[in-house]
Amino acid sequence: MKSYAAIQLEQGQDLVIEQIDIPDPSPTQVIVKLFSTGICHSQVHQMNDITTPRPLAFGHEATGVVTHIGGAVTHLKEGDHCIVTWVTRTPYTGRPDHTPAGATYKGNTLGCSCGIYTWANDCIVEEEHVIPIDKNEPTDISCIVGCAVLTGAGAVINTANVKARESVAVFGVGGVGLSAINMASIIGAYPIIAVDLLDEKLQFAKEFGATHLINSSIDDPIEKVFEIVPKGLDYAFDTVGVKSTTEQILPVTRSGGPGADNLGGVSILVGIPGAELKVDPRLILFHQRTYRGSLGATYPVKEFPMFLKLFREKKLFLDKLVTKIYSFDEIIDSYKDLDSGKILGRAIVKF
């Protein structure tokens, strides 16, 4: 079948909306007609990646309706509403070996990250990346559950396993950071410290549950954290991934010391980082601190329904998190606005 997708033909160039060819699904694939898709900063990184062959398609969080189904697919049927996500529905051990989904552009294989693409009218995708949802769920804002929410909230509930009254700081309050703050607030963490460069974004973070704000363009965030939590944090999350924040989340956590259970705080890297960071290993050994990554740490089958239930209960603020909606022909504006800091929460495209 024919469809249209936003693709990149040369590294560094703007995307173009072009007609693509989608084959019949294999036994384990489905085709989804998309209602909406999120605009994630990781796609901006991919546009500048010199190692990935072109043509290249983008996007990894979307809501749509299943239109075609492979013969071996059992958890979906044609007509089902669903969320397309980059995290597989079946827990996976190790690094997955993603292959392109099978769509082509002028006879050339259309590359895509994690084996999916969602900046398109239709996508062909392995069943593992498709989670059915009730038809009563919203078809627009629900798309951000497929990345922003699962990444931020998942880091809080699964990677860190934050408990009520434990202290949390989130460095960077975009869509992922706000999702982390929102979930920490639902759990009852305290304090919840938002760290960012912009006052407007920090004030917005208060609406998601941040109890304290630090503008790191004005104040040293490490010093300010210890003014708020003199013994240091239980958990510090970096949802940005720039060198300064990857380095700051370790020393702001609390100290442990000698002994089997005398553990320090936990620093969690969530944002896509650069190639290098400088870490003082004494902060890890002598204080028994932990520094670890969190990569889409969610169980989609179990937790997507939970996230949507929390939204219906007016606890998880999906509607507030989506601060800008674009049409498909505005796709270039959407990722450029995100990259220039014009998106307060999360942007989506509606088809």
C-alpha positions, -999 to 999 in steps of 0.1 A, spaced: 0 0 0 10 36 -5 13 61 24 32 92 34 60 97 59 84 125 70 118 112 60 153 125 58 172 119 25 206 133 36 222 137 71 216 172 85 189 181 60 153 190 68 128 163 66 104 160 36 70 144 34 72 118 7 52 88 -5 64 55 7 55 19 0 43 -4 28 43 -42 21 18 -67 34 26 -75 71 47 -106 79 31 -131 103 43 -111 133 37 -76 120 7 -52 119 0 -20 100 -14 9 120 -31 41 107 -19 68 130 -40 94 149 -12 112 166 26 110 174 49 126 198 79 148 190 109 136 210 143 152 212 160 119 205 148 123 169 168 156 166 199 136 176 191 110 149 188 137 122 225 146 128 237 110 132 263 104 105 264 66 110 228 58 100 221 52 63 194 72 46 165 74 37 155 75 74 121 77 91 115 90 126 92 88 156 86 62 182 55 71 202 20 72 186 -16 63 189 -35 47 160 -59 20 148 -48 -14 135 -58 -18 98 -39 -49 88 -27 -79 108 -2 -107 104 -14 -143 107 6 -151 139 -6 -120 158 -29 -129 187 -31 -99 210 -45 -75 184 -72 -75 158 -81 -51 129 -100 -21 143 -82 -21 177 -70 12 190 -34 10 201 -2 28 212 29 22 192 60 23 213 97 17 211 97 -6 242 87 -42 235 56 -57 252 75 -88 261 104 -82 286 137 -85 268 171 -96 281 201 -78 266 202 -55 236 175 -61 209 186 -66 173 163 -41 155 158 -45 117 139 -20 95 101 -26 94 100 -32 57 87 1 43 106 15 12 111 48 -5 117 46 -43 128 10 -38 152 18 -10 147 3 25 134 30 49 156 30 80 141 37 114 153 36 150 142 6 172 124 -9 141 96 16 142 86 50 127 56 71 136 60 104 118 38 90 91 1 84 81 6 47 84 34 25 99 42 -12 96 56 -25 128 63 -57 147 35 -67 170 59 -64 200 57 -27 197 20 -23 197 -2 -22 228 -40 -23 225 -60 4 244 -97 10 250 -114 30 223 -127 54 249 -91 66 255 -81 99 239 -66 94 204 -43 125 206 -26 130 240 -24 93 247 5 90 222 30 105 247 25 74 269 46 56 243 78 75 251 77 106 273 56 91 300 70 56 300 106 70 301 101 95 329 75 78 350 92 44 344 125 57 357 108 67 389 87 36 396 109 9 382 145 20 379 145 39 412 115 24 429 109 57 447 89 55 479 67 81 497 87 107 516 120 99 497 137 129 482 140 134 445 156 159 421 149 160 384 174 178 362 156 190 330 119 195 330 108 188 294 83 161 286 103 133 302 113 153 333 78 165 339 65 129 337 91 119 363 81 148 386 44 139 381 49 103 390 71 112 420 43 135 432 17 107 428 39 84 449 43 110 476 80 117 474 93 148 492 109 171 484 107 170 446 132 194 433 130 206 397 163 219 381 164 238 348 178 269 331 145 286 325 121 301 351 91 295 328 98 258 327 104 257 364 71 274 372 54 249 349 70 220 368 52 232 400 19 223 383 32 187 380 42 184 416 76 200 420 80 214 456 113 233 451 128 250 421 165 256 411 174 278 382 209 264 373 216 294 351 216 316 382 226 293 411 249 263 416 225 234 416 247 213 438 249 240 465 212 247 463 202 210 466 221 208 499 204 239 511 171 221 506 182 186 516 213 190 539 221 152 538 217 149 501 191 133 479 178 98 478 174 100 440 186 124 413 175 120 377 191 136 347 166 138 318 188 161 297 220 142 291 244 172 286 278 168 303 271 193 331 239 175 343 254 140 339 281 151 362 259 170 387 235 142 396 261 121 414 274 145 441 239 158 450 229 124 464 233 114 500 264 97 514 266 62 526 297 46 541 313 14 553 291 -16 559 269 -41 540 238 -19 540 252 16 545 243 27 510 242 62 496 218 77 471 212 68 435 219 89 404 199 79 373 208 89 338 177 91 316 185 117 289 206 107 258 241 116 268 272 127 250 303 105 247 321 117 279 315 127 315 339 132 344 332 113 375 351 113 408 352 76 417 357 84 454 320 96 454 310 61 444 333 39 465 336 58 498 300 69 499 285 37 483 265 58 459 250 43 427 251 57 392 230 39 367 210 43 335 173 40 328 163 32 292 125 30 288 121 12 321 84 4 318 63 -28 314 40 -16 286 13 -43 289 9 -37 327 17 0 330 2 17 299 -33 9 313 -22 22 347 -9 55 332 -42 60 313 -62 52 345 -41 78 364 -50 103 337 -87 95 340 -84 100 378 -68 134 371 -35 124 387 -13 120 357 -15 152 336 -13 141 300 -35 169 288 -14 195 306 19 179 294 9 184 257 15 221 252 16 223 214 -2 204 187 9 205 150 -5 192 118 15 168 97 26 194 72 40 214 101 64 186 111 95 206 104 83 234 126 75 209 154 111 195 158 127 229 152 106 245 179 115 217 202 152 220 195 151 258 200 134 255 234 100 267 224 81 237 237 72 240 273 61 203 278 56 179 249 46 186 213 25 162 193 14 159 156 -22 150 148 -29 134 114 
